[in-house]
């Protein structure tokens, strides 16, 4: 079963105005040196195939500009658009706000279940229903506290007509088991063309929880596919198998904060954090095992090997691309606009520790070029999406909202 039926329904139309930075792109060249110039953490680890890491650099030929629309957000994490183009933004501490196209930040929306914002937790990814004009439904992911610990949870509710509160907020899915830690929640959500939800989870980081990324009876370290009611979606790869959770779509993941669907092929892609090195971009196929923690191109933060220190093993999928040192990929989108034709169908990924937006050119399932946008702004780019106006919009941990568009 392929992922072509998972066409993205979340055109995030963000917009307009205000402060800021300008960047003029240079002539695009297919034979530039790789954009990464630092030494890898694991120089002895070799890619499985040519072009799996440190691909040739590229430069956009079209002049573009990056404007800061506001700097008033507080640790924003997820962003999506309402039908009129305004923005619905989550903030890590548990706040949801509407931001106008002029960059005016609205008051906190009430009615949201309590989050645990410690560590990497908080109010995370967000999307609105394709039929929002009729049902006003919003879907979001958050770190939920419980007596047994914290877990990645998915909720839905209706934005009130006066836009001040979420009505009937309901938790529809919990990625159990809970764990008394505050790292690696994953946290992205997509609404797909078949009316289901795709959710990403993390394996909660610690060595005691890592093996659950390989367990088919755990919600940790997975891509999950569920209905809008939180039930396993029809056609999932493990449906009907004893001892296997039917909501699982793929497994063997570390901490997935990036999900996007190729607008041409309908294929699902994800990016996830490696440890010290080994950030991955994966082309997700249903039922496949993406290897963590058995194989990885990263090492422990201590400098020790992860497990046996192997990068390849039969039956485990190789990343399409990996980074060493890390860029910390968080939030990504394919560009479908016409304003900058050379960006068409390119993948744009917000980078936290990398402090840039990565532009990847993908051809025939392989990365063939990489560029770094807004690297001189030194911002931790948490999420990036495309607006209906053909511009890209990005939020940063430092509270900025950017509009990136043709100059």
Order of alpha helices (4+ residues) and beta strands (2+ residues): beta-beta-beta-beta-beta-alpha-beta-beta-beta-beta-beta-alpha-beta-beta-beta-beta-beta-beta-beta-beta-beta-beta-beta-beta-beta
